[in-house]
């Protein structure tokens, strides 16, 4: 099937999916309006550590977002209903690639 990858003994395995994690700005304003109030380095580092602990690969960490990679099932079970408890202090929203 298109989009599936054949791995070993004819198994079809779907590739990992990317998602953009938008971090909470320091003052609680939206990232689009944040200007100087982008998340601090500690927030970026803490968020990346927590996301890695949940099983995601960190692809890139920027000043306001982190790009993560993981299995679609893991992304949807973790973020399907929004930002889960325990991440809301560092994560504003997650945009899963379609």
C-alpha positions in Angstrom: 0.0 0.0 0.0 1.2 3.5 -0.7 2.6 5.2 2.5 3.4 1.8 4.2 6.9 0.5 4.4 7.8 -3.1 4.2 10.1 -4.3 6.9 11.4 -7.8 7.3 9.2 -10.8 6.5 6.7 -8.7 4.5 5.4 -6.8 7.6 3.8 -3.4 6.8 5.0 -0.8 9.2 3.9 2.8 9.1 6.6 5.4 9.5 6.8 7.6 12.6 4.9 10.9 12.6 6.2 14.4 13.4 4.4 16.9 15.6 5.0 20.5 16.6 4.9 21.2 20.3 4.2 24.8 21.1 5.7 25.8 24.4 4.1 28.0 27.1 5.6 31.5 27.1 6.9 32.9 30.3 4.1 35.3 31.0 1.2 33.2 29.7 0.5 35.2 26.6 0.0 33.4 23.3 3.2 32.6 21.4 1.9 34.8 18.5 1.8 37.8 20.8 4.8 36.8 22.9 7.5 39.0 21.5 10.1 39.1 24.2 8.1 36.7 26.4 9.2 33.5 24.7 9.8 30.4 26.9 13.1 30.4 28.8 15.9 28.0 28.1 14.8 26.0 31.2 11.3 25.6 29.8 12.6 24.3 26.5 15.0 21.9 28.2 12.4 20.7 30.7 9.8 20.2 28.0 12.2 18.2 25.8 13.2 16.0 28.7 9.6 15.3 29.6 8.6 14.5 26.0 11.6 12.2 25.7 10.6 10.4 28.9 7.1 9.8 27.3 8.9 8.0 24.4 9.2 10.7 21.8 12.3 11.5 19.8 13.3 15.2 19.9 14.0 16.3 16.3 14.6 20.0 16.9 14.1 22.4 19.8 13.7 26.1 19.0 12.9 29.1 21.1 9.1 28.6 21.1 8.5 25.1 19.7 9.9 21.5 19.8 9.5 19.1 16.9 9.0 15.5 18.1 8.8 12.2 16.3 6.9 9.1 17.4 4.4 6.5 16.5 1.0 7.9 15.5 -0.7 5.8 18.2 1.6 7.2 20.9 1.0 10.8 19.7 -2.7 10.4 19.5 -3.0 8.6 22.9 -0.9 11.3 24.6 -2.2 14.4 22.9 -5.5 13.3 21.3 -7.6 15.1 24.0 -5.2 18.1 24.3 -2.2 18.7 26.5 -2.2 16.1 29.3 -1.9 16.8 33.0 1.7 17.2 33.9 2.7 19.0 30.7 0.4 22.0 30.8 2.9 24.1 32.6 5.4 23.8 29.7 3.2 22.9 26.6 0.5 25.2 25.2 -0.6 22.9 22.3 0.5 20.1 20.0 0.0 20.0 16.3 0.2 16.4 14.9 1.2 16.2 11.2 -1.4 14.5 9.0 
